[in-house]
Amino acid sequence: MTGQETPVFLNDKFTPNLLPEVCAPRQALLKKYMHAAQFRFIYVGAQAGSGKTVSSLLWLNSCERRTIWIGLDSYDNAPSVFYKQLATGLYSLQPDNNAMRAVLVDPDFSASPVEHTIQLIAEMEPQEEAFALVLDDLHLITNAEIIKSLPAVIKRLPFSFVTLILSRHIIPDEFSTLVRDPQSQIITSRQLRFTEAEILRYFESLGRTLTAEEANFVYLATDGWAIGINAMAKSGQLQDEGEGYDFARYFKTQLWDNWEQDLRDFCLATAVVDEFDPELANVLSGREDAASVMEHLSRTNSFLSLLHGNTYRYHHLFQDFLRERLVQERVDVGGLYKTAALYYRDHSDYTRALKFSLDSGDFKNIDTYLYLFLFENHRGSVADYAEFLRPFFEKDFPRHAYRESPVLHVLSAWYYYLTSRHREFAEHMDAIMLHLPKIAKTGSTFVEFSMLAFSVDYRTTIHKKIKQFSMFGRFVKKYTPEGLATSIASFTHNLPYMHRSNFDYSDLALPPDVLDDIDHTFAPLLGAEWVYIKPGIRTCFLYEQNRMEEAARMLRTTLDCLSDKNKTEGRICVIVLQHSILWQTGNMKEADTVLTGLSNLVATEAQFFVPNLKAYTAKLALLDGNAAAAREWLDNYFVVDMEHVELFRAFQHFTTARAYITLGEFAEARRYLLLLREYGENLNRPLDAAEAGVLLSVLDWIEGNKKEAARTLLAVLEDMQPYEFIRIIADEGAAVLPILKKAAALMEKEDYRGPLKRQFMSEVLLAAHAMSKCHKGIAAQLDSRRPVKLSKQQTLMLSLLSQGYKNAEISDITGLAIPTIKSHTSIAYHKLGVNNALDAVLKARELGFID
């Protein structure tokens, strides 16, 4: 590399596993691989032990492609981690490519890993050499964003690449665009299964001749599974216990029981980790010759594979066998986990250090590992960070863990808050309050973390939080200088609206005004950010109350308090607010300038905000029922199906629901909106619940359930009236206006006993009416696709207009008053989607209403 050393993460990390010394020659299977390779994508989906890895290695060796082999595990399930590995592997092919290196080491890579990986591929220089990219164990990747985005990334690889995916699962539907010939490109357990002839040849390669009857016996005993045949061949025995093939049983009786005890002890000790190098193996096993033991095991059988460099892993089935033996033989697994935790801590791998410390069962000193983990794992994207945390919560911590180390409640509350599991959050928040004195003994930082969790506790109003602040404040000796909330992954959780970010701050719009009280309570958690957040929150409320002139004045105060030194995500919230006010007040030129500036800021400093920026711009386009914008939004890789609303994705989900309404996919829109309303209600986020309610009423109206639509909207109006929030309803404009009128009629009935006041209803109606004059509404395209129906009078007016008659002449012919004629023609124009007589006549002829 010119002027610099090749980065240490290259070496040979992404070279494929070594094959065992002896492999079965499988020419028919290799031909199938060769035929599939012409399509540049091969999917090998079969159960563990079926021979996916060895078969793929055999083909790669036979075709002499330069290979990047990436073995995946559950900790690769976050987009930032997954794509960093993929990008690093690609860069290893061209280590002198400075443009690729610049993309790879870009600090923003983790914030937008898909985009960076695509950019890195674009920087690859043409080469005549043939390559293969292998993603092994893709079944461990369950993140929907990765699965949806991966085909687009694979398609961008140069034509010299063939991509192999090895998985225990069937091919995901998202990969269908990569498959042109399923019979050729998808290899299953049926194709991987050994034939009796192949079993004969394999045994012969090991120096042993089988009869046809013995080969048939091996086939029936193992069902043609590669790992079973291997175990039977290496044992030198042919026996069947009459219970069907089971790897653990065969391995124990035919190999394990014949191994020396020290070799078995070595395998058991190293089985607690998913992969290991000689240094870690020495530490775990207590012996100094780990390197030679590992090299021998890898060379003589396929139960231990060399991943890269000097790092190995056991075959999954063998590892399962070993871990079961650990339990059966009552090995001190906890001690091995502690050893692994110390090793990873000393090597600055705080994620694995925390994992093994937790798995050890000794929770008394977990606070050290937890502190390092929380402060060393910052990520720009909260969605990515939540995915990064998820493996820690795949199984519940035992109850005694929380008793021994109450700080675990802080980690749990943080995770369940981010993922909007409100019941679990409440449980751990209550435990934090109960054990706060014990948590305080671990240090002020954990008290600050506890205070952060308390500040977003949905069960308590901000007014009450301020009154209860002293219970935390007395334990904090010194606050984190720049503010703990702004030192971790995110303090807005990457959401665009300041007052609807990490918490719905609507309570602050209610009397009494307690914003000043935050100055000497929770403000230190935000550090310098509080200076502009305080007037910014006020601006947000003025906007929601449709007091635009006051909002514009308060916005200037907010902007005066803001500087380039403030956190980027806080600046984004202010800019979104600025654009919203300008856009709402019709200052479109200035609004466009602000939006362009926001786009540039996101592109250069805050790529983690790309999904929400796209959601924001799509929302604006959908106010006119733009079907193309709806489809474009749904095609984004980060727009994935959901069954549960997580805090950091809520804003995107609202745009998704709008897109579904615009495209007429009502069932899916309703599912999203019901989940969003439930989310808003469960987490005491009144604005989210209101937005979902407004859109549900629009959906009901479109589907003809007009009374239900009016009742739903009436309930939203009643909820928003105490806050005097108007825009959350009125912003839907033309889509909500007829429902508002229906709701107003219901309110005027004598049997209405609700709290809604005429003045508030009138203000919302006027605001919605004004909005309807500017935008067609999210259902506009639906109207244009419905069959146009004209009344007889409307058809007659258009017929006479087509003959050249003027309104006065039409009045003479029909006997109708001119205002009535204008009314009929105006309605006809609206139904046809036109603005003048000529276009109306042309459209009416096109649709067959007139000759």
C-alpha positions in Angstrom: 0.0 0.0 0.0 1.5 3.3 -1.1 2.7 5.4 1.8 1.1 3.3 4.5 1.0 -0.2 5.9 -1.7 -2.7 5.0 -4.2 -2.6 7.9 -4.0 -5.5 10.3 -7.6 -6.5 9.7 -6.7 -7.8 6.3 -3.9 -10.5 6.5 -5.8 -13.7 5.5 -8.9 -13.3 7.6 -11.2 -13.9 4.7 -9.6 -16.9 3.1 -11.7 -20.0 3.1 -11.5 -23.0 5.5 -8.9 -25.6 4.7 -10.2 -28.9 3.5 -9.4 -32.1 5.5 -6.5 -34.1 4.1 -8.9 -36.7 2.6 -12.3 -35.8 1.0 -14.8 -37.7 -1.0 -14.5 -37.2 -4.7 -17.9 -36.0 -5.8 -17.8 -35.2 -9.5 -21.6 -35.1 -10.1 -22.1 -32.6 -7.3 -19.1 -30.5 -8.5 -20.7 -30.4 -12.0 -23.9 -29.0 -10.4 -21.9 -26.3 -8.7 -20.2 -25.5 -12.0 -23.5 -25.3 -13.9 -25.0 -23.0 -11.1 -22.0 -20.7 -11.2 -22.9 -19.4 -14.7 -25.8 -17.5 -13.0 -23.3 -15.9 -10.5 -25.4 -16.9 -7.5 -25.6 -20.3 -5.7 -27.8 -21.0 -2.6 -26.9 -24.1 -0.6 -29.6 -24.8 1.9 -29.5 -27.9 4.0 -29.4 -29.1 7.6 -26.2 -29.2 9.7 -23.9 -32.1 8.8 -25.1 -32.4 5.3 -21.7 -31.4 3.8 -22.4 -27.8 2.7 -19.0 -26.5 3.7 -16.8 -29.3 2.4 -18.8 -29.6 -0.9 -18.4 -25.8 -1.5 -14.7 -25.9 -0.7 -14.2 -28.8 -3.1 -15.8 -26.9 -5.9 -13.9 -23.7 -5.1 -10.6 -25.6 -5.1 -11.5 -27.3 -8.4 -12.3 -24.0 -10.2 -9.4 -22.0 -8.6 -11.5 -18.9 -7.8 -10.0 -16.5 -5.4 -12.3 -16.7 -2.4 -13.6 -14.5 0.4 -15.1 -16.8 3.0 -17.1 -15.1 5.8 -18.3 -17.3 8.6 -21.2 -15.6 10.4 -22.5 -15.8 13.9 -25.3 -14.3 16.0 -23.3 -11.2 16.7 -23.2 -10.4 13.0 -26.9 -9.8 13.1 -26.7 -6.0 13.1 -26.3 -4.3 9.7 -23.2 -2.3 10.8 -21.4 -5.5 11.9 -22.5 -7.6 8.9 -21.6 -5.1 6.2 -18.3 -4.1 7.9 -17.3 -7.8 7.5 -18.5 -8.0 4.0 -16.8 -4.7 3.0 -13.6 -5.7 4.7 -13.6 -9.0 2.8 -14.0 -7.2 -0.5 -11.2 -4.8 0.4 -8.9 -7.7 1.2 -8.9 -8.4 -2.6 -7.5 -5.0 -3.4 -5.5 -3.8 -0.4 -3.8 -1.2 -2.4 -7.1 0.5 -3.4 -7.0 3.7 -1.4 -10.6 4.7 -2.5 -11.9 1.4 -1.1 -10.0 1.9 2.1 -11.3 5.4 2.5 -14.9 4.1 2.4 -14.1 1.2 4.8 -12.5 3.5 7.5 -15.1 6.2 7.1 -16.4 7.0 10.7 -19.9 7.0 9.2 -19.7 3.5 7.9 -21.7 2.1 10.8 -24.4 4.8 10.4 -25.2 3.7 6.8 -23.5 0.4 6.2 -25.5 -0.7 3.1 -24.8 2.6 1.3 -21.1 2.5 2.2 -20.8 -1.1 1.1 -22.3 -0.3 -2.3 -20.0 2.7 -2.6 -17.0 0.5 -1.7 -18.0 -2.0 -4.5 -18.2 0.9 -6.9 -14.6 1.8 -6.1 -13.3 -1.7 -7.0 -10.9 -1.7 -9.9 -11.5 -4.1 -12.8 -9.6 -7.4 -12.6 -9.4 -10.4 -14.9 -9.2 -12.8 -12.0 -12.3 -14.9 -11.0 -13.6 -14.5 -7.5 -16.1 -16.1 -5.1 -17.9 -14.6 -2.1 -19.1 -17.2 0.4 -21.5 -16.2 3.3 -21.5 -19.2 5.6 -24.3 -19.8 8.1 -26.6 -17.2 6.8 -29.4 -18.8 8.8 -27.9 -17.0 11.9 -28.8 -13.7 10.2 -32.4 -12.8 11.0 -32.3 -9.1 10.7 -34.9 -8.1 8.1 -32.9 -5.1 6.9 -29.9 -7.3 6.0 -32.0 -9.9 4.3 -33.9 -7.3 2.2 -30.8 -5.3 1.3 -28.4 -8.1 0.6 -29.7 -9.0 -2.9 -29.2 -5.4 -4.1 -25.6 -5.5 -2.8 -24.8 -8.8 -4.4 -26.2 -7.6 -7.7 -23.6 -4.8 -7.7 -20.6 -7.1 -7.4 -18.5 -7.3 -10.6 -19.3 -10.0 -13.2 -16.1 -11.8 -12.1 -17.8 -12.8 -8.8 -19.9 -15.8 -7.9 -21.7 -15.6 -4.6 -22.4 -18.7 -2.5 -24.7 -18.6 0.4 -24.6 -21.5 2.9 -27.6 -21.9 5.2 -29.7 -24.4 7.2 -32.8 -22.6 6.0 -34.6 -22.6 2.7 -33.9 -19.6 0.5 -35.7 -16.4 1.6 -38.3 -14.9 -0.7 -36.2 -11.7 -0.8 -33.5 -13.5 -2.8 -35.9 -14.5 -5.6 -34.5 -11.7 -7.8 -31.1 -13.4 -7.7 -32.5 -16.8 -9.0 -33.1 -17.3 -12.6 -33.0 -21.1 -12.6 -34.0 -22.5 -9.3 -33.3 -26.1 -10.3 -29.7 -25.1 -11.0 -28.9 -22.4 -8.5 -30.5 -23.9 -5.3 -28.7 -26.9 -3.9 -30.5 -28.8 -1.1 -29.9 -31.8 1.1 -31.1 -34.0 -1.7 -28.2 -33.0 -3.9 -25.7 -33.1 -1.1 -26.6 -36.6 0.1 -24.0 -39.2 -0.7 -24.9 -42.0 -3.1 -23.8 -45.5 -2.3 -21.2 -45.2 -5.1 -19.7 -42.1 -3.6 -19.6 -43.8 -0.2 -17.6 -46.6 -1.8 -15.1 -44.2 -3.3 -14.7 -42.2 -0.1 -13.9 -45.3 1.9 -11.5 -46.3 -0.8 -9.7 -42.9 -0.5 -9.2 -43.8 3.2 -7.6 -47.1 2.3 -10.6 -49.2 3.1 -12.7 -51.3 0.6 -16.4 -51.8 1.2 -18.7 -54.3 -0.4 -21.8 -53.1 -2.1 -23.8 -54.5 0.9 -21.6 -52.5 3.3 -22.0 -49.3 1.3 -25.7 -49.8 1.4 -25.6 -50.3 5.2 -23.6 -47.0 5.6 -26.1 -45.2 3.4 -29.1 -46.5 5.3 -27.5 -45.9 8.7 -26.5 -42.3 8.0 -29.2 -41.4 5.4 -26.3 -40.2 3.2 -25.3 -37.4 5.6 -21.8 -36.3 5.1 -20.8 -35.9 8.8 -22.3 -39.3 9.7 -20.4 -41.0 6.9 -17.2 -39.2 8.0 -17.6 -40.3 11.6 -18.3 -43.9 10.6 -15.3 -43.9 8.1 -12.9 -42.4 10.7 -13.9 -44.9 13.4 -13.0 -47.9 11.3 -16.2 -49.6 12.4 -19.5 -50.4 10.8 -22.2 -50.9 13.3 -25.9 -50.0 13.6 -27.6 -49.8 16.9 -31.0 -50.0 15.2 -32.2 -46.5 16.3 -31.6 -44.6 13.1 -28.8 -42.2 12.5 -27.8 -39.8 15.3 -24.6 -37.9 15.1 -24.0 -37.7 18.9 -24.4 -41.4 19.4 -22.3 -42.4 16.4 -19.6 -39.9 17.3 -19.4 -41.0 20.9 -19.3 -44.7 20.2 -17.1 -44.7 17.1 -14.7 -41.8 17.8 -15.0 -40.0 21.1 -14.7 -43.1 23.3 -11.5 -44.0 21.5 -9.7 -40.6 21.9 -7.1 -40.0 24.6 -8.5 -38.2 27.7 -6.3 -35.2 27.3 -7.6 -34.6 23.8 -11.2 -34.9 25.0 -10.5 -32.4 27.8 -9.0 -30.0 25.3 -12.1 -30.2 23.1 -14.4 -29.7 26.0 -12.6 -26.7 27.4 -12.5 -24.9 24.0 -16.1 -25.8 23.2 -17.5 -22.9 25.3 -16.5 -20.3 22.7 -17.7 -20.2 19.1 -14.3 -19.6 17.7 -10.8 -19.6 19.1 -7.1 -19.1 18.3 -4.1 -20.8 20.0 -3.8 -18.1 22.6 -7.4 -18.4 23.8 -7.2 -22.2 23.5 -4.1 -22.2 25.7 -5.8 -20.1 28.3 -9.0 -22.2 28.3 -7.3 -25.6 28.2 -4.4 -24.8 30.5 -1.9 -26.4 28.0 0.8 -24.8 25.9 0.6 -26.9 22.8 -2.9 -25.8 21.6 -1.6 -24.7 18.2 -0.3 -28.2 17.3 -3.5 -29.9 18.6 -5.7 -27.6 16.6 -3.7 -28.0 13.4 -3.8 -31.8 13.8 -7.6 -31.9 14.4 -8.3 -29.6 11.5 -6.1 -31.6 9.1 -7.3 -35.1 9.9 -11.0 -34.6 10.1 -13.8 -32.1 9.3 -14.9 -31.5 12.9 -12.6 -28.5 13.5 -12.2 -26.0 10.7 -9.7 -23.2 10.2 -11.7 -20.0 9.6 -8.9 -17.5 8.9 -5.4 -16.8 10.0 -5.0 -19.1 13.1 -8.7 -18.9 14.2 -10.7 -22.1 14.3 -14.2 -23.3 15.1 -15.9 -26.7 15.6 -18.5 -28.0 13.3 -21.9 -27.1 14.7 -23.0 -30.6 15.4 -19.7 -31.5 17.1 -19.9 -28.3 19.1 -23.4 -29.3 20.2 -22.1 -32.7 21.2 -19.3 -31.2 23.2 -21.5 -28.8 25.0 -23.8 -31.6 26.0 -20.8 -33.5 27.3 -19.8 -30.5 29.4 -23.2 -30.8 31.2 -23.0 -34.6 31.5 -19.5 -34.7 32.8 -20.1 -31.8 35.2 -17.2 -29.7 34.0 -16.8 -26.3 35.7 -18.3 -24.4 32.8 -18.7 -21.2 34.9 -15.0 -21.1 35.4 -14.3 -21.5 31.7 -16.8 -18.6 31.0 -14.9 -16.4 33.5 -11.6 -17.2 31.9 -13.1 -16.3 28.5 -14.5 -13.1 29.9 -11.2 -12.0 31.2 -9.5 -12.9 27.9 -11.9 -10.8 25.9 -11.8 -7.9 28.3 -8.0 -7.8 28.1 -8.3 -7.8 24.3 -10.8 -4.9 24.4 -13.7 -7.1 23.0 -16.2 -5.8 25.6 -19.2 -7.3 23.9 -18.0 -10.8 24.3 -16.5 -10.0 27.7 -19.9 -9.0 28.9 -21.5 -12.0 27.3 -19.2 -14.6 29.0 -19.3 -12.7 32.3 -23.1 -13.0 32.2 -22.9 -16.7 31.1 -20.5 -17.5 33.9 -23.2 -17.2 36.5 -21.0 -15.0 38.7 -22.7 -11.6 38.6 -21.0 -9.8 41.6 -18.5 -7.9 39.5 -20.6 -7.5 36.4 -20.6 -3.7 36.8 -17.1 -3.4 35.4 -17.9 -5.3 32.3 -21.2 -3.5 31.9 -19.6 0.0 32.2 -17.0 -0.9 29.5 -19.7 -2.3 27.3 -22.0 0.7 27.5 -19.2 3.2 26.8 -17.3 1.4 24.2 -20.2 0.4 21.9 -21.5 3.8 20.6 -23.4 3.6 17.4 -24.9 6.3 15.2 -28.0 4.3 14.3 -30.2 3.4 17.3 -31.9 0.7 15.2 -28.5 -0.9 14.7 -27.6 -0.5 18.4 -30.9 -2.2 19.5 -30.1 -5.1 17.1 -26.6 -5.2 18.6 -28.1 -5.5 22.1 -30.7 -8.1 21.2 -28.5 -11.3 21.6 -28.1 -10.5 25.3 -31.8 -10.7 25.8 -32.6 -13.9 23.8 -32.9 -15.6 27.1 -33.9 -14.1 30.5 -31.2 -13.5 33.1 -31.8 -15.6 36.2 -33.5 -13.8 39.1 -30.4 -14.2 41.3 -28.4 -12.2 38.7 -30.4 -9.1 39.5 -30.1 -9.7 43.2 -26.3 -10.0 43.0 -25.9 -7.2 40.6 -28.8 -4.7 40.6 -27.1 -2.6 37.8 -28.3 -5.3 35.4 -31.8 -3.7 35.8 -30.3 -0.6 34.2 -29.2 -2.5 31.1 -32.5 -4.3 30.9 -34.6 -1.2 31.3 -32.6 0.6 28.6 -33.1 -2.3 26.1 -36.8 -2.8 26.8 -37.3 0.9 26.6 -35.6 1.1 23.2 -37.7 -1.8 21.9 -40.9 -0.5 23.5 -41.6 -3.5 25.6 -43.5 -1.4 28.1 -44.3 -4.1 30.7 -40.7 -5.3 30.9 -39.5 -1.8 31.1 -41.9 -1.0 34.0 -40.7 -4.1 35.9 -37.0 -3.1 35.6 -37.7 0.6 36.3 -39.5 -0.4 39.5 -36.5 -2.5 40.5 -34.2 0.4 39.8 -36.1 2.6 42.2 -36.1 -0.1 44.8 -32.4 -0.8 44.6 -31.2 2.7 43.8 -28.9 2.9 47.0 -27.2 -0.4 45.9 -26.8 0.8 42.3 -25.3 4.1 43.6 -22.5 2.1 45.3 -21.3 1.1 41.8 -20.7 4.7 40.9 -22.4 8.0 39.9 -22.6 7.0 36.2 -25.0 4.1 36.9 -27.1 6.6 38.9 -27.2 8.9 35.9 -28.2 5.9 33.7 -31.0 5.2 36.2 -32.0 8.8 36.1 -32.2 8.7 32.3 -34.4 5.6 32.5 -36.6 7.4 35.0 -36.9 10.5 32.8 -38.6 8.5 30.1 -40.8 6.4 32.4 -44.1 6.6 30.5 -46.1 6.0 33.7 -45.2 9.3 35.3 -45.8 12.9 34.2 -42.9 15.2 33.8 -44.4 17.4 36.6 -44.1 14.4 39.0 -40.7 13.5 37.8 -39.4 16.9 38.7 -40.8 16.6 42.2 -39.2 13.2 42.6 -35.8 14.2 41.2 -34.1 14.6 44.5 -34.1 10.8 45.1 -31.6 10.5 42.3 -29.8 13.8 42.7 -28.5 13.1 46.2 -26.5 10.1 44.9 -24.8 11.9 42.0 -21.4 13.3 43.1 -20.4 14.5 39.7 -22.3 14.5 36.4 -20.8 13.4 33.2 -19.3 16.7 31.9 -20.9 16.8 28.4 -24.2 15.2 29.6 -24.6 11.4 29.8 -27.7 11.4 27.6 -25.6 12.9 24.7 -22.6 10.6 25.4 -24.3 7.3 24.6 -25.9 6.0 21.4 -28.5 8.8 21.1 -30.5 11.3 23.1 -33.3 11.7 20.5 -33.1 8.0 19.5 -32.7 9.4 16.0 -36.4 10.6 15.7 -37.0 13.9 13.8 -39.5 15.7 16.1 -38.0 17.1 19.3 -41.2 16.9 21.3 -41.9 13.4 20.1 -38.4 11.9 20.4 -37.1 9.8 23.3 -40.3 10.8 25.1 -43.6 12.5 24.3 -43.2 15.8 26.0 -46.8 16.9 25.5 -47.2 17.2 29.3 -45.1 20.3 29.2 -47.8 22.0 27.2 -50.2 21.7 30.1 -50.2 24.2 33.0 -48.2 24.9 35.1 -45.2 25.7 33.0 -42.3 23.7 34.5 -39.7 24.0 31.8 -37.6 26.3 34.1 -37.6 23.6 36.8 -35.8 21.3 34.4 -32.8 23.7 34.5 -31.8 22.4 38.0 -33.1 18.9 37.7 -32.7 16.8 34.5 -30.8 19.4 32.4 -27.3 18.2 33.4 -28.0 14.9 31.6 -28.2 16.9 28.4 -25.3 19.2 29.0 -25.0 22.0 26.4 -27.9 20.6 24.4 -30.5 21.8 26.9 -29.8 25.4 25.9 -31.6 25.1 22.6 -33.8 22.2 23.5 -35.7 24.4 26.0 -36.9 27.0 23.5 -37.1 24.3 20.9 -39.7 22.4 22.9 -41.8 25.6 23.3 -41.6 26.1 19.5 -42.8 22.6 18.9 -45.9 23.2 21.0 -46.7 26.5 19.3 -46.4 24.7 16.0 -48.8 22.0 17.1 -51.2 24.7 18.4 -51.1 26.3 14.9 -49.8 29.5 16.4 -47.4 29.9 13.5 -46.3 33.5 14.0 -45.4 32.9 17.6 -43.7 29.6 16.6 -41.6 31.5 14.0 -40.4 34.0 16.6 -39.6 31.2 19.2 -37.8 29.4 16.4 -35.4 32.3 16.0 -34.6 32.1 19.7 -33.9 28.4 19.3 -31.7 28.9 16.3 -29.8 31.7 18.2 -29.0 29.1 20.9 -27.8 26.5 18.4 -24.2 26.2 17.1 -22.2 23.8 15.0 -20.7 22.5 18.2 -24.0 21.0 19.3 -24.7 17.3 18.7 -25.8 16.6 15.1 -29.0 14.8 16.0 -30.2 17.7 18.1 -29.4 20.1 15.2 -31.4 17.9 12.9 -34.5 18.1 15.1 -34.2 21.9 15.0 -33.8 22.0 11.2 -36.8 19.7 10.7 -38.8 22.0 13.0 -37.6 25.0 11.0 -38.6 23.4 7.7 -42.0 22.4 9.1 -42.8 26.0 10.0 -41.6 27.5 6.7 -43.4 24.8 4.7 -46.6 25.3 6.8 -46.5 29.1 6.3 -46.0 28.9 2.6 -42.4 30.1 2.5 -41.6 27.3 0.0 -38.4 28.7 -1.5 -36.9 29.2 1.9 -38.2 25.8 3.0 -36.6 24.1 0.0 -33.3 25.7 0.9 -33.5 24.5 4.5 -34.4 20.9 3.3 -31.4 20.9 0.9 -29.2 22.0 3.8 -30.6 19.2 6.0 -30.0 16.7 3.2 -26.4 17.8 2.9 -25.9 17.7 6.7 -27.2 14.1 6.8 -25.1 13.1 3.9 -21.9 14.4 5.4 -22.3 14.1 9.2 -25.4 12.1 10.1 -26.0 9.2 7.7 -27.8 7.4 10.6 -30.7 9.8 9.9 -31.1 8.7 6.2 -34.1 6.4 6.9 -36.0 9.1 8.8 -35.1 11.8 6.4 -36.5 9.7 3.6 -39.6 9.0 5.7 -40.0 12.8 6.2 -39.8 13.7 2.5 -42.0 10.8 1.6 -44.6 11.9 4.1 -44.7 15.3 2.4 -45.1 13.7 -1.1 -47.9 11.5 0.2 -49.9 14.5 1.3 -50.8 14.7 -2.4 -51.4 10.9 -2.7 -48.2 10.4 -4.8 -48.4 6.7 -5.6 -44.8 6.7 -7.1 -43.5 8.1 -3.8 -45.4 5.5 -1.9 -43.9 2.6 -3.9 -40.4 4.2 -3.7 -40.7 4.4 0.1 -41.8 0.8 0.4 -38.9 -0.4 -1.7 -36.3 1.0 0.7 -34.3 -1.8 2.3 -35.0 -0.5 5.8 -38.8 -0.6 5.3 -39.4 -4.1 6.7 -42.5 -5.8 8.0 -43.2 -5.5 11.7 -45.4 -7.1 14.3 -44.3 -4.8 17.1 -43.6 -1.1 17.1 -40.1 -0.2 18.4 -39.6 3.4 19.5 -36.8 4.3 17.0 -38.8 3.1 14.0 -42.2 4.6 14.9 -41.8 7.6 12.6 -41.0 5.4 9.6 -44.0 3.2 10.4 -46.4 6.1 10.1 -45.0 6.8 6.6 -45.4 3.2 5.7 -49.0 3.2 6.8 -49.6 6.3 4.7 -48.0 4.7 1.7 -50.2 1.7 2.1 -53.3 3.9 2.2 -52.2 5.8 -0.9 -51.7 2.5 -2.8 -55.1 1.2 -1.7 -53.6 -1.6 0.5 -56.0 -1.0 3.3 -55.6 -4.2 5.3 -51.9 -3.7 5.7 -52.4 0.0 6.5 -54.9 -0.8 9.2 -52.6 -3.4 10.8 -49.8 -0.8 11.0 -52.1 1.9 12.4 -53.7 -0.3 15.0 -50.2 -1.3 16.3 -49.1 2.3 16.3 -52.2 3.5 18.2 -51.7 0.7 20.7 -48.0 1.7 21.0 -49.0 5.4 21.6 -51.5 4.4 24.3 -49.3 1.9 26.1 -46.3 4.2 26.3 -48.3 7.4 27.0 -47.4 9.1 23.7 -50.5 11.1 23.0 -49.3 12.5 19.7 -48.5 9.1 18.3 -51.8 7.7 19.4 -53.6 10.8 17.9 -51.8 10.5 14.6 -52.7 6.8 14.3 -56.3 7.6 15.2 -56.6 10.3 12.6 -55.2 8.0 9.9 -57.6 5.2 11.0 -60.5 7.6 10.7 -59.3 8.4 7.1 -59.1 4.7 6.4 -62.6 4.1 7.7 -64.0 6.9 5.7 -62.4 5.6 2.5 -63.9 2.2 3.1 -67.3 3.6 3.7 -67.5 3.3 7.5 -68.3 7.0 7.9 -69.9 6.9 11.3 -67.0 4.9 12.7 -64.6 7.4 11.1 -66.3 10.3 12.7 -66.4 8.6 16.1 -62.7 7.8 15.9 -61.8 11.3 15.0 -64.1 12.7 17.7 -62.1 10.8 20.3 -58.8 12.1 18.9 -60.2 15.7 19.0 -61.2 15.2 22.7 -57.7 13.9 23.5 -55.9 16.8 21.8 -58.1 19.6 23.1 -56.4 19.9 26.5 -53.1 20.5 24.8 -54.8 22.7 22.1 -52.9 20.7 19.5 -54.4 21.3 16.0 -51.8 20.4 13.4 -51.7 16.7 14.2 -55.3 16.5 12.9 -55.4 19.3 10.4 -52.2 18.3 8.5 -54.2 15.6 6.8 -56.1 18.3 5.0 -58.4 17.1 2.2 -58.3 13.5 3.6 -59.6 14.5 7.0 -61.9 17.5 6.2 -65.1 15.6 5.4 -64.6 13.5 8.5 -64.2 16.7 10.6 -67.5 18.0 9.2 -69.2 14.7 10.1 -67.6 14.8 13.6 -68.8 18.4 14.0 -72.3 17.3 13.2 -72.2 14.6 15.8 -70.9 17.1 18.4 -73.9 19.3 17.7 -76.4 16.6 18.5 -78.3 16.9 21.8 -77.1 13.6 23.1 -73.4 14.5 22.8 -72.0 14.7 26.4 -68.3 14.9 25.6 -65.8 17.7 26.5 -65.2 19.0 23.0 -65.8 22.7 22.6 -67.0 24.4 19.4 -64.1 26.9 19.4 -61.5 24.1 19.2 -63.5 22.2 16.6 -63.8 25.3 14.6 -60.0 26.0 14.7 -59.2 22.5 13.6 -61.8 22.7 10.7 -60.4 26.0 9.5 -56.8 24.7 9.6 -57.8 21.5 7.7 -59.7 23.5 5.2 -56.7 25.7 4.5 -54.5 22.6 4.2 -56.9 21.0 1.7 -56.5 24.0 -0.6 -52.7 23.3 -0.8 -52.7 19.5 -1.0 -54.9 16.8 -2.4 -54.6 14.4 0.6 -53.2 10.9 0.9 -56.3 9.3 -0.8 -56.2 11.5 -3.9 -54.9 8.8 -6.1 -57.6 6.4 -4.9 -60.2 8.9 -6.1 -58.6 9.1 -9.5 -58.6 5.3 -9.9 -62.2 4.8 -8.9 -64.8 4.7 -11.7 -66.0 8.2 -12.4 -69.8 8.6 -12.0 -71.5 11.7 -13.4 -75.1 12.6 -12.8 -77.5 13.1 -15.7 -77.3 16.9 -15.2 -73.5 16.9 -15.0 -73.3 14.8 -18.2 -75.8 17.2 -19.9 -73.7 20.2 -19.0 -70.6 18.6 -20.5 -72.5 17.6 -23.6 -73.7 21.1 -24.2 -70.3 22.6 -23.5 -68.8 20.2 -26.1 -71.2 21.7 -28.6 -69.8 25.2 -27.9 -72.7 26.6 -25.8 -72.0 29.2 -23.2 -73.5 29.3 -19.7 -76.2 31.8 -20.7 -77.2 29.7 -23.7 -77.2 26.5 -21.6 -79.5 28.4 -19.2 -81.9 29.2 -22.1 -81.8 25.5 -23.3 -82.3 23.9 -19.9 -84.2 26.4 -17.9 -81.6 26.2 -15.1 -80.2 29.2 -13.4 -76.6 30.1 -14.2 -75.4 29.5 -10.6 -76.9 26.0 -10.8 -75.2 25.4 -14.1 -71.9 26.4 -12.6 -72.4 24.1 -9.6 -73.0 21.1 -11.9 -70.0 21.8 -14.1 -67.8 22.5 -11.1 -68.7 19.1 -9.6 -68.1 17.4 -12.9 -64.6 19.1 -13.2 -63.7 17.7 -9.7 -64.8 14.2 -10.5 -62.9 14.2 -13.7 -59.8 15.7 -12.1 -59.6 18.8 -14.4 -59.8 22.6 -14.1 -61.4 23.9 -17.3 -64.2 23.2 -19.8 -61.9 22.0 -22.6 -60.1 19.4 -20.4 -63.5 18.3 -19.0 -64.9 17.7 -22.5 -61.8 15.8 -23.6 -61.8 13.6 -20.4 -65.6 13.0 -20.7 -65.2 11.8 -24.3 -62.3 9.6 -23.3 -64.4 8.0 -20.6 -67.4 7.6 -22.9 -69.8 10.0 -21.1 -70.4 12.1 -24.3 -69.9 11.6 -28.0 
